[in-house]
Each structure stands twice: as C-alpha cells, then as structure tokens.
Amino acid sequence: GPKMREVYGTFRHRANRKIAGQVMRLSAPRSMQALAFSQAIVFFKIVGDHTGQAGLAASAVVWRFIGFTVLVSLGIGTATATLVGRELGAGRKESAARYGWTATGLGVLTVTVFAILFAMFREPLLLMFFSRGPNVTEASALTSDQLVALAVGPFLLMLAFQVVDAVGIILSRALNGAGEVMYVMYAEFAVAWLICIP
C-alpha cells in the first residue's frame, strides 16, 4: 500500500538495464545447474521404470528419504550463500571462507546424523511405506518383507552418498554467493553426466 511505498520506495524506480543484466548473468548459470540436476534425475527415473513394479516401488521410497536429506543440505547451503555474500561485500574474505567451511562441516554432521538414524532403523522405516496397503504387494507380486529386503541395499548406498552430496551442495551455494557461478555450473554438469549417471 501507500505506506509501504513511502517506507521502502517500492514501485518508484524504473527497471535498470545494468542491474537486470547482472541478475541474468548470475542467474542463468544457476538455472543451468538446476537443469543438469533435473536431467540426471529424469534419467534415473527412466532407468527405474524398467526395473519392474518392485524396483519402481523401492526406488520411489528411497527417493523420499533422499529428498529429505537434500532439503537439509539446501537449507544450510542457502544460508551459507547469504552469509558468504555478505562477508565478501564487506571486504571480509577470511570471514567468508570461515562461514563456508563451517557451514559445510555443519551440513555434513547434520546429514550424517540423519543417515545413521535412518540406517539404524532402516527396516521399520521402509516397512512403513511398503505395508500401507495391499495394493503395493499385489502390484509387485512380492511381500512387504521382500520389498524391504530389495530396497535396503539402494537405501544404504544413497544414505552414504547424501553425506558426500551435502559437501557439494553447500560448497556450491557458497561459491554462488561469492559470484563464482560459471565454475559451479561446469562442475555440476560434469558430476551429473560424467560421474553420477555412468
């Protein structure tokens, strides 16, 4: 309303081409990062579709847990980008580096704790998803216990990977906050298509 415009000056300034160009220069590589990640996820989904009903059910459950741990890393990474950018803007390079590495350690510790807890209670956790209704076992021709046994291996593997992934997510956000968007974009494409998918 009028009061907000008076206090914050919203809608008073015309679009600035220079600022818009800077926004595009920084946001375009970040969008390409997201595209590389999304393409890798789509590839995994396509492969999963060919593993049969049982494999598809196991994959869907594993991805739910991955999504949770990734959100933890993304939250810490977003905060890290903000803090690193602020410190660099104030000319405090050493402080920015400390924020980046401290946040990475915090992220790894947090994800590791979740991964250990999930691994310790893997069978009860997986069984919660596979025993919600009879349609799950009917569609796969396997019992709930058999589906759990099928999912345990990929589940533990992805939990271990999430600890490593936390480092990449948080450091990439820290570099984005420092303005190093091109390097992160190239690294994201390389990791997604030359390491993860093969």
C-alpha positions as CSV (number, residue, x, y, z in Angstrom):
1,G,0.0,0.0,0.0
2,P,1.0,3.7,0.1
3,K,2.7,3.3,3.5
4,M,4.9,0.5,2.2
5,R,5.9,2.5,-0.8
6,E,6.7,5.5,1.4
7,V,8.9,3.5,3.7
8,Y,10.6,1.1,1.2
9,G,10.3,3.0,-2.0
10,T,8.6,0.1,-3.9
11,F,7.4,0.7,-7.4
12,R,9.2,4.1,-7.6
13,H,12.2,3.0,-9.6
14,R,12.2,2.1,-13.2
15,A,13.9,-1.1,-14.4
16,N,17.7,-0.7,-14.7
17,R,19.2,-2.5,-17.7
18,K,22.6,-2.8,-16.0
19,I,21.1,-4.3,-12.9
20,A,18.9,-6.6,-15.0
21,G,21.9,-7.7,-16.9
22,Q,23.8,-8.5,-13.7
23,V,20.9,-10.5,-12.4
24,M,20.7,-12.5,-15.7
25,R,24.5,-13.1,-15.7
26,L,24.3,-14.6,-12.2
27,S,21.0,-16.4,-12.5
28,A,21.5,-18.1,-15.9
29,P,24.3,-20.4,-14.8
30,R,22.4,-21.3,-11.7
31,S,19.4,-22.3,-13.9
32,M,21.7,-24.5,-15.9
33,Q,22.9,-26.1,-12.7
34,A,19.3,-27.0,-11.9
35,L,18.8,-28.2,-15.4
36,A,21.8,-30.6,-15.2
37,F,20.5,-32.0,-11.9
38,S,16.9,-32.4,-13.2
39,Q,18.2,-34.2,-16.3
40,A,20.1,-36.6,-14.2
41,I,17.0,-37.3,-12.0
42,V,14.9,-37.8,-15.1
43,F,17.5,-40.3,-16.4
44,F,17.4,-42.2,-13.1
45,K,13.6,-42.3,-13.2
46,I,13.6,-43.7,-16.8
47,V,16.0,-46.4,-15.7
48,G,13.9,-47.1,-12.7
49,D,10.8,-47.5,-14.9
50,H,12.4,-50.6,-16.5
51,T,13.1,-52.4,-13.2
52,G,9.6,-53.7,-12.8
53,Q,6.9,-52.9,-10.2
54,A,9.1,-54.0,-7.3
55,G,12.1,-51.9,-8.3
56,L,9.9,-48.9,-9.0
57,A,8.3,-49.2,-5.6
58,A,11.7,-49.5,-3.9
59,S,13.0,-46.6,-5.9
60,A,10.1,-44.3,-5.0
61,V,10.6,-44.9,-1.3
62,V,14.3,-44.4,-1.4
63,W,13.8,-41.1,-3.3
64,R,11.6,-39.8,-0.5
65,F,14.3,-40.1,2.0
66,I,16.8,-38.6,-0.4
67,G,14.5,-35.6,-0.8
68,F,14.5,-35.1,3.0
69,T,18.3,-35.1,3.4
70,V,18.7,-32.9,0.3
71,L,16.4,-30.3,1.8
72,V,18.6,-30.2,4.9
73,S,21.7,-29.5,2.7
74,L,19.8,-27.0,0.5
75,G,18.7,-25.0,3.6
76,I,22.2,-24.8,5.0
77,G,23.6,-24.0,1.6
78,T,21.1,-21.1,1.1
79,A,22.1,-19.6,4.4
80,T,25.8,-20.1,3.6
81,A,25.4,-18.3,0.2
82,T,23.8,-15.3,2.0
83,L,26.5,-15.1,4.7
84,V,29.4,-15.6,2.3
85,G,28.0,-12.9,0.0
86,R,27.5,-10.5,2.9
87,E,31.1,-11.0,4.2
88,L,32.6,-10.6,0.8
89,G,30.6,-7.5,0.3
90,A,32.0,-6.1,3.5
91,G,35.5,-7.0,2.4
92,R,36.0,-9.8,4.9
93,K,37.4,-12.6,2.8
94,E,38.7,-14.7,5.6
95,S,35.4,-14.5,7.4
96,A,33.6,-15.5,4.3
97,A,35.9,-18.6,3.9
98,R,35.2,-19.5,7.6
99,Y,31.5,-19.3,7.1
100,G,31.8,-21.5,4.0
101,W,33.8,-24.3,5.7
102,T,32.0,-24.1,9.0
103,A,28.6,-24.4,7.2
104,T,30.0,-27.4,5.2
105,G,31.0,-29.1,8.4
106,L,27.7,-28.4,10.0
107,G,25.9,-29.8,7.0
108,V,27.9,-33.0,6.8
109,L,27.4,-33.5,10.6
110,T,23.6,-33.0,10.3
111,V,23.2,-35.2,7.3
112,T,25.4,-37.9,8.8
113,V,23.3,-38.0,12.0
114,F,20.1,-38.4,9.9
115,A,21.8,-41.0,7.7
116,I,22.9,-43.0,10.8
117,L,19.5,-42.8,12.3
118,F,17.8,-43.9,9.0
119,A,20.3,-46.7,8.6
120,M,19.8,-48.0,12.2
121,F,16.0,-48.1,11.7
122,R,16.0,-48.9,8.0
123,E,13.7,-51.9,8.1
124,P,11.0,-50.4,10.2
125,L,11.2,-47.1,8.2
126,L,10.9,-48.9,4.9
127,L,8.2,-51.2,6.1
128,M,6.0,-48.2,6.9
129,F,5.9,-47.4,3.2
130,F,5.6,-50.9,1.9
131,S,2.8,-52.1,4.3
132,R,0.3,-49.2,4.0
133,G,-2.0,-51.1,1.7
134,P,-2.4,-54.4,-0.1
135,N,-2.0,-52.9,-3.5
136,V,1.7,-52.4,-3.0
137,T,2.4,-56.1,-2.6
138,E,-0.2,-57.2,-5.2
139,A,1.3,-54.9,-7.9
140,S,4.8,-56.3,-7.3
141,A,3.9,-59.9,-6.5
142,L,6.3,-59.6,-3.5
143,T,5.5,-59.5,0.2
144,S,6.3,-56.4,2.2
145,D,9.3,-58.0,3.8
146,Q,10.6,-59.0,0.4
147,L,10.2,-55.4,-0.8
148,V,12.1,-54.1,2.2
149,A,14.9,-56.6,1.6
150,L,15.0,-55.3,-2.0
151,A,15.2,-51.7,-1.0
152,V,17.7,-51.9,1.9
153,G,20.8,-52.0,-0.4
154,P,20.0,-49.0,-2.5
155,F,18.7,-47.2,0.6
156,L,22.0,-47.6,2.5
157,L,24.0,-46.7,-0.6
158,M,22.0,-43.5,-1.2
159,L,22.3,-42.5,2.5
160,A,26.1,-42.8,2.2
161,F,26.0,-40.7,-0.9
162,Q,24.0,-38.0,0.7
163,V,26.8,-37.3,3.1
164,V,29.1,-36.6,0.2
165,D,26.4,-34.8,-1.6
166,A,26.0,-32.4,1.3
167,V,29.5,-31.2,0.8
168,G,28.9,-30.5,-2.9
169,I,25.5,-28.8,-2.3
170,I,26.7,-26.4,0.5
171,L,30.1,-25.5,-1.2
172,S,28.3,-24.9,-4.5
173,R,25.9,-22.5,-2.8
174,A,28.8,-20.8,-1.0
175,L,30.6,-20.3,-4.4
176,N,27.4,-19.0,-5.8
177,G,27.2,-16.5,-3.0
178,A,30.7,-15.5,-3.9
179,G,29.7,-14.9,-7.5
180,E,31.6,-18.0,-8.9
181,V,28.5,-19.2,-10.8
182,M,30.3,-20.4,-14.0
183,Y,32.7,-22.7,-12.3
184,V,29.8,-24.3,-10.3
185,M,27.7,-24.8,-13.4
186,Y,30.6,-26.6,-15.2
187,A,31.2,-28.7,-12.1
188,E,27.5,-29.6,-11.8
189,F,27.3,-30.8,-15.4
190,A,30.5,-32.8,-15.1
191,V,29.4,-34.5,-11.9
192,A,25.9,-35.2,-13.1
193,W,26.8,-36.6,-16.5
194,L,30.3,-38.0,-16.1
195,I,30.1,-39.4,-12.6
196,C,26.6,-39.9,-11.3
197,I,24.9,-41.3,-14.4
198,P,27.7,-43.7,-15.7
